[in-house]
């Protein structure tokens, strides 16, 4: 399981003036994000080290309508042994695993049984992905997932609260979901591709952290636009501002659209530059991904052997 020395985010009282004061320089944000991939090119051992770090923070995910317990067991086996043993031995990381396994509520017992406490199980909850089921049922779903053994809950916010500027309602909703999670950590999914503006992303990030979110997460992976570098920059700077305000460190999770090893390195570089090295650990950073692991494994095999293998040799499950 993920070890942490962090004090959990306890939240702060809602402050409408704080939310109203949030501003975003959109052109500057887009320029900053556009320069990152070109400025961060890693080769040989450095690239391998960063890709190994990327593996260690993956929430290996299956969220398909045709999920079965057998598929989840295979996913868990891959999570515990993400890369061929000879490759991990060659790079000096024989015990490398991913950060967690993320599944629907129905699959939590199968994941918990397969992992046997070796990795956290995260459950998507609260009417995922739309978040439009009755609120009392969303809270019950959280409680049921925690009772089934999930130690992390990925909840979806009501986008309408953001789009109508009802920040008090968003704060109250998030606070109740945080309470329903109990000891389980909560990741607040903002569905940034549906929030309209970067300013809305910044405000929603701050409100969810004020209400006690342990992580803020970009997307469900089901929207037409998921994780992007500009959105990530805005959310990371909100995390930085919140730490200055409260003293609490909050985690960040980009999800959806991060499928290539080179993209993973860009996100890790942005985390390092904006938040610092402490955020490059599984208790403060995760990739929500399924296909990303396969591409990283291909790159590591090339690093060790000098040859690229075909993608289908690195299927996740």
C-alpha positions as a printed Julia matrix, in Angstrom:
317×3 Matrix{Float64}:
   0.0     0.0     0.0
   1.05    3.61   -0.54
   2.98    4.94    2.45
   2.63    8.61    3.31
   3.83   11.04    5.93
   1.31   13.68    4.87
  -1.23   15.32    7.07
  -4.59   14.82    5.39
  -6.33   17.89    3.98
  -8.86   18.92    6.62
 -10.36   21.68    4.47
 -11.21   25.25    5.37
 -14.46   27.2     5.79
 -15.99   28.38    2.53
 -14.87   31.89    1.61
 -16.83   33.4    -1.31
 -14.5    36.38   -1.52
 -11.53   34.05   -2.06
 -13.3    32.29   -4.92
 -14.42   35.59   -6.47
 -10.84   36.87   -6.45
  -9.45   34.05   -8.59
  -8.15   35.18  -11.97
  -6.52   33.32  -14.87
  -4.27   34.75  -17.6
  -5.38   32.39  -20.37
  -2.9    33.49  -23.11
   0.05   33.2   -20.7
  -1.16   29.79  -19.52
  -1.4    28.49  -23.08
   2.06   29.81  -23.94
   3.63   28.24  -20.85
   2.01   24.87  -21.54
   2.99   24.92  -25.23
   6.7    25.35  -24.46
   6.98   22.41  -22.06
   7.28   19.39  -24.42
   9.94   21.12  -26.51
  12.01   22.08  -23.46
  11.98   18.68  -21.77
  13.76   15.96  -23.74
  15.27   13.09  -21.75
  17.54   10.36  -23.09
  18.92    6.98  -22.05
  19.15    6.33  -18.29
  17.41    9.59  -17.39
  14.47    8.73  -19.61
  14.25    5.24  -18.14
  14.27    6.64  -14.6
  11.46    9.07  -15.36
   9.41    6.38  -17.08
   9.84    4.09  -14.07
   8.59    6.93  -11.88
   5.6     7.31  -14.2
   4.74    3.63  -13.74
   4.86    4.02   -9.96
   2.14    6.7   -10.03
  -0.31    5.08  -12.47
  -3.84    4.32  -11.34
  -4.21    1.31  -13.64
  -7.81    1.55  -14.73
 -10.61   -0.44  -16.31
 -13.96    1.33  -16.56
 -15.79   -0.51  -19.33
 -19.36   -1.67  -19.44
 -18.2    -5.21  -20.19
 -15.78   -5.47  -17.25
 -15.68   -8.9   -15.63
 -14.04  -10.22  -12.49
 -11.58  -12.12  -14.68
 -10.55   -8.9   -16.45
 -10.08   -7.17  -13.1
  -7.92  -10.02  -11.79
  -5.72   -9.78  -14.89
  -5.49   -6.02  -14.42
  -4.4    -6.51  -10.81
  -1.75   -9.02  -11.86
  -0.43   -6.46  -14.33
  -0.48   -3.77  -11.62
   1.73   -5.91   -9.38
   4.05   -6.91  -12.24
   3.77   -4.0   -14.69
   6.88   -4.79  -16.76
   8.68   -8.0   -17.65
  10.88   -9.14  -14.78
  14.1    -9.22  -16.81
  13.61   -5.59  -17.86
  12.95   -4.46  -14.29
  16.04   -6.37  -13.14
  18.1    -4.66  -15.84
  17.08   -1.18  -14.66
  17.52   -2.09  -10.99
  13.84   -1.9    -9.96
  12.67   -5.51   -9.51
   9.84   -4.6    -7.14
   8.3    -1.77   -9.18
   4.49   -1.64   -9.15
   1.86    0.86  -10.24
   0.27    3.23   -7.73
  -3.23    1.74   -7.5
  -5.98   -0.07   -9.39
  -9.15    1.85  -10.28
 -12.46    0.09  -11.0
 -16.22    0.46  -10.8
 -17.89   -0.26   -7.45
 -19.11   -3.69   -8.59
 -15.52   -4.78   -9.19
 -14.06   -3.57   -5.88
 -14.33   -6.97   -4.09
 -12.54   -8.74   -6.97
  -9.75   -6.15   -6.97
  -9.36   -6.23   -3.2
  -9.14  -10.04   -3.23
  -6.6   -10.06   -6.05
  -4.32   -7.39   -4.57
  -4.5    -8.61   -0.94
  -3.48   -5.25    0.47
  -0.38   -4.84   -1.7
  -1.83   -1.86   -3.59
  -4.73    0.54   -2.96
  -8.04   -0.05   -4.71
  -9.78    3.08   -6.0
 -13.48    3.06   -6.88
 -15.2     5.54   -9.17
 -18.39    6.62   -7.49
 -21.27    9.12   -7.24
 -23.02    8.24  -10.48
 -19.82    8.14  -12.53
 -19.31    9.56  -15.13
 -22.2    12.07  -15.28
 -22.75   12.51  -11.54
 -26.48   13.06  -12.02
 -27.98   10.29   -9.9
 -29.92   11.34   -6.76
 -27.54   12.83   -4.22
 -28.46   10.48   -1.37
 -27.71    7.52   -3.65
 -24.34    9.0    -4.55
 -23.45    9.16   -0.86
 -24.65    5.58   -0.34
 -22.49    4.44   -3.25
 -19.43    5.99   -1.6
 -20.2     4.25    1.67
 -20.74    0.92   -0.1
 -17.41    1.14   -1.93
 -15.56    1.94    1.29
 -17.29   -0.98    3.03
 -16.23   -3.26    0.16
 -12.59   -2.37    0.74
 -11.83    0.63   -1.49
  -9.28    2.91    0.17
  -9.66    5.67   -2.42
 -12.86    7.07   -3.92
 -12.92    9.02   -7.18
 -16.07   11.16   -7.07
 -17.54   13.36   -9.8
 -18.76   16.85   -9.03
 -22.02   18.34  -10.28
 -20.84   20.42  -13.22
 -23.97   22.59  -13.08
 -22.75   24.16   -9.82
 -19.65   25.39  -11.64
 -21.46   26.5   -14.79
 -24.01   28.5   -12.77
 -21.44   29.87  -10.32
 -23.09   28.24   -7.31
 -19.84   27.76   -5.41
 -21.5    27.3    -2.02
 -23.47   24.35   -3.41
 -20.29   22.8    -4.82
 -18.53   23.25   -1.47
 -21.43   21.68    0.46
 -21.62   18.74   -1.97
 -17.9    18.09   -1.8
 -17.84   18.33    2.0
 -20.61   15.74    2.32
 -18.86   13.39   -0.08
 -15.62   13.8     1.84
 -17.44   12.92    5.06
 -19.02    9.84    3.45
 -15.54    8.58    2.49
 -14.45    8.39    6.12
 -10.84    7.21    6.23
 -10.74    6.58    2.47
  -9.08    9.34    0.48
 -11.23   11.21   -2.0
 -10.27   12.38   -5.48
 -12.57   15.08   -6.84
 -13.11   14.72  -10.6
 -13.78   18.15  -12.08
 -14.54   17.03  -15.67
 -12.56   20.05  -16.84
 -13.52   19.58  -20.49
 -17.11   20.45  -19.54
 -16.43   23.49  -17.32
 -16.2    26.08  -20.08
 -13.2    28.2   -19.04
  -9.84   27.89  -17.31
 -11.11   30.34  -14.71
 -13.93   27.94  -13.86
 -11.33   25.16  -13.57
  -9.3    27.27  -11.13
 -12.34   28.14   -9.02
 -13.68   24.58   -8.95
 -10.23   23.32   -7.93
 -10.05   25.75   -5.02
 -13.59   25.07   -3.81
 -13.08   21.3    -3.8
  -9.85   21.68   -1.83
 -11.52   24.03    0.65
 -14.13   21.3     1.17
 -11.49   18.68    1.97
 -10.58   16.92   -1.3
  -7.39   14.86   -0.96
  -6.79   14.99   -4.73
  -8.19   17.01   -7.58
  -8.53   15.13  -10.87
  -9.06   16.46  -14.37
 -11.53   14.11  -15.95
 -13.57   10.94  -15.95
 -11.88    9.91  -19.19
 -15.32    9.85  -20.81
 -15.49   13.51  -21.87
 -14.61   14.67  -25.39
 -11.69   16.67  -23.9
  -9.83   15.19  -20.94
  -6.44   16.01  -19.4
  -4.43   18.76  -21.09
  -1.27   20.62  -20.09
  -3.01   24.05  -19.81
  -5.67   22.63  -17.49
  -2.98   20.82  -15.52
  -1.01   24.04  -15.09
  -4.09   25.83  -13.73
  -4.91   23.01  -11.31
  -1.33   22.7   -10.08
  -1.13   26.42   -9.38
  -4.41   26.18   -7.48
  -2.84   23.39   -5.4
   0.18   25.61   -4.75
  -2.04   28.51   -3.71
  -4.07   26.28   -1.43
  -0.96   24.99    0.32
   0.14   28.56    1.0
  -3.31   29.32    2.38
  -3.89   26.2     4.47
  -0.6    24.38    4.94
  -2.11   21.21    3.41
  -0.68   19.42    0.39
  -3.32   18.2    -2.07
  -2.66   15.65   -4.8
  -3.19   15.94   -8.53
  -4.41   13.35  -11.06
  -4.6    13.9   -14.82
  -6.89   11.3   -16.39
  -7.86   10.53  -19.95
  -5.72   11.34  -22.96
  -2.33   10.51  -21.39
  -1.42    7.41  -23.39
   2.17    7.94  -24.56
   5.42    7.75  -22.6
   6.57   11.14  -23.89
   3.33   12.73  -22.65
   3.84   11.21  -19.21
   7.28   12.8   -19.01
   5.81   16.2   -19.92
   3.3    15.93  -17.07
   5.94   14.81  -14.59
   8.19   17.7   -15.63
   5.33   20.15  -15.12
   4.68   18.73  -11.65
   8.36   19.05  -10.73
   8.54   22.65  -11.95
   5.25   23.87  -10.49
   4.9    21.87   -7.26
   8.3    20.33   -6.54
   9.8    16.9    -6.07
   7.52   15.97   -3.16
   4.6    15.73   -5.59
   6.37   13.08   -7.66
   5.21   10.3    -5.34
   2.03    8.19   -5.43
   0.5     9.89   -2.39
   0.4    13.23   -4.26
   0.35   12.4    -7.95
  -1.37    9.78  -10.12
  -1.99    9.16  -13.79
  -5.46    7.82  -14.54
  -4.58    5.5   -17.4
  -4.98    2.14  -19.06
  -2.97    2.19  -22.31
  -0.12    4.37  -20.97
   1.57    1.45  -19.24
   1.92   -0.51  -22.48
   3.76    2.32  -24.24
   6.09    2.87  -21.28
   6.89   -0.85  -21.23
   7.81   -0.69  -24.93
  10.16    2.23  -24.26
  11.84    0.46  -21.36
  12.31   -2.69  -23.42
  13.98   -0.58  -26.12
  16.2     1.02  -23.47
  17.4    -2.4   -22.27
  17.54   -4.37  -25.53
  17.9    -1.72  -28.22
  14.81   -3.09  -29.99
  11.17   -1.99  -30.11
   8.5    -4.64  -29.74
   5.05   -4.46  -31.28
   2.4    -2.89  -29.1
   0.19   -5.97  -28.78
   2.94   -7.73  -26.83
   2.27   -5.31  -23.94
  -1.45   -5.7   -23.46
  -2.63   -4.62  -20.01
  -5.21   -7.29  -19.32
